[in-house]
Amino acid sequence: MDTTFVAPMGDRGRLVIPAELRSRQHWEQGVPLLMIETVGGVILVTREQAKALVRSQLEGKDVLKSLLAERRAAASSEDAAA
């Protein structure tokens, strides 16, 4: 599904997303799209697609355990400094 599409930017910064891409992504008129700026460029997704992307990146990771460990380490550092 790696396809390149060209969308010229208009004078007011507007982009027209090609119909084929809108159809393939199931983007209907009025659907809010997120533009996520990354080091490699910009990602254009719906909120649902962004959620799925985050979930796939966090899959298999114990986020709560990591967060608690970070908080405990920070608290220990603060206690040691006091």
C-alpha positions as a LaTeX table, in Angstrom:
\begin{tabular}{lrrr}
\hline
Residue & $x$ (\AA) & $y$ (\AA) & $z$ (\AA) \\
\hline
Met1 & 0.00 & 0.00 & 0.00 \\
Asp2 & 2.99 & 2.32 & $-0.38$ \\
Thr3 & 1.76 & 4.81 & $-2.94$ \\
Thr4 & 2.84 & 8.39 & $-3.52$ \\
Phe5 & 0.22 & 11.07 & $-4.04$ \\
Val6 & 0.79 & 14.69 & $-5.04$ \\
Ala7 & $-1.32$ & 17.45 & $-3.49$ \\
Pro8 & $-0.27$ & 20.95 & $-4.55$ \\
Met9 & $-0.68$ & 23.58 & $-1.85$ \\
Gly10 & $-2.95$ & 26.49 & $-2.77$ \\
Asp11 & $-2.25$ & 30.15 & $-2.09$ \\
Arg12 & $-4.11$ & 29.99 & 1.23 \\
Gly13 & $-2.30$ & 26.87 & 2.40 \\
Arg14 & $-5.10$ & 24.52 & 1.42 \\
Leu15 & $-4.45$ & 21.00 & 0.22 \\
Val16 & $-6.79$ & 18.94 & $-1.89$ \\
Ile17 & $-6.40$ & 15.30 & $-0.94$ \\
Pro18 & $-6.76$ & 13.08 & $-4.02$ \\
Ala19 & $-10.05$ & 11.17 & $-4.23$ \\
Glu20 & $-8.28$ & 7.80 & $-4.50$ \\
Leu21 & $-6.43$ & 8.41 & $-1.23$ \\
Arg22 & $-9.59$ & 9.64 & 0.54 \\
Ser23 & $-11.42$ & 6.54 & $-0.65$ \\
Arg24 & $-8.66$ & 4.13 & 0.40 \\
Gln25 & $-8.41$ & 5.74 & 3.84 \\
His26 & $-12.21$ & 5.99 & 4.24 \\
Trp27 & $-11.95$ & 9.74 & 4.85 \\
Glu28 & $-15.36$ & 11.33 & 4.38 \\
Gln29 & $-16.04$ & 15.05 & 3.96 \\
Gly30 & $-15.80$ & 16.87 & 7.28 \\
Val31 & $-13.75$ & 14.21 & 9.10 \\
Pro32 & $-11.10$ & 15.92 & 11.28 \\
Leu33 & $-7.55$ & 14.96 & 10.30 \\
Leu34 & $-4.52$ & 15.27 & 12.56 \\
Met35 & $-1.22$ & 16.48 & 11.15 \\
Ile36 & 1.57 & 15.04 & 13.27 \\
Glu37 & 4.98 & 16.58 & 12.64 \\
Thr38 & 7.86 & 14.13 & 13.01 \\
Val39 & 11.57 & 14.25 & 12.29 \\
Gly40 & 10.88 & 12.41 & 9.04 \\
Gly41 & 8.00 & 14.60 & 7.87 \\
Val42 & 4.28 & 14.97 & 8.51 \\
Ile43 & 1.80 & 12.17 & 9.15 \\
Leu44 & $-1.84$ & 12.78 & 8.19 \\
Val45 & $-4.31$ & 10.57 & 10.10 \\
Thr46 & $-7.74$ & 10.53 & 11.71 \\
Arg47 & $-7.99$ & 10.40 & 15.50 \\
Glu48 & $-8.88$ & 6.72 & 15.29 \\
Gln49 & $-5.84$ & 5.99 & 13.13 \\
Ala50 & $-3.62$ & 7.93 & 15.57 \\
Lys51 & $-4.98$ & 5.91 & 18.50 \\
Ala52 & $-4.33$ & 2.66 & 16.64 \\
Leu53 & $-0.78$ & 3.80 & 15.84 \\
Val54 & $-0.06$ & 4.61 & 19.50 \\
Arg55 & $-1.58$ & 1.32 & 20.65 \\
Ser56 & 0.57 & $-0.65$ & 18.23 \\
Gln57 & 3.70 & 1.16 & 19.42 \\
Leu58 & 2.87 & 0.48 & 23.08 \\
Glu59 & 1.82 & $-3.14$ & 22.55 \\
Gly60 & 3.65 & $-5.47$ & 24.89 \\
Lys61 & 4.94 & $-2.65$ & 27.10 \\
Asp62 & 3.86 & $-2.23$ & 30.69 \\
Val63 & 3.33 & 1.52 & 30.63 \\
Leu64 & 1.99 & 1.73 & 34.18 \\
Lys65 & 4.94 & $-0.20$ & 35.58 \\
Ser66 & 7.38 & 2.08 & 33.74 \\
Leu67 & 5.59 & 5.22 & 34.94 \\
Leu68 & 5.59 & 4.04 & 38.56 \\
Ala69 & 9.30 & 3.19 & 38.37 \\
Glu70 & 10.06 & 6.67 & 36.99 \\
Arg71 & 8.01 & 8.33 & 39.75 \\
Arg72 & 9.71 & 6.27 & 42.45 \\
Ala73 & 13.15 & 7.16 & 41.07 \\
Ala74 & 12.23 & 10.86 & 40.99 \\
Ala75 & 10.91 & 10.70 & 44.56 \\
Ser76 & 14.11 & 8.97 & 45.72 \\
Ser77 & 16.22 & 11.67 & 44.06 \\
Glu78 & 14.18 & 14.40 & 45.75 \\
Asp79 & 14.48 & 12.66 & 49.13 \\
Ala80 & 18.25 & 12.28 & 48.73 \\
Ala81 & 18.64 & 15.95 & 47.80 \\
Ala82 & 16.64 & 17.13 & 50.86 \\
\hline
\end{tabular}
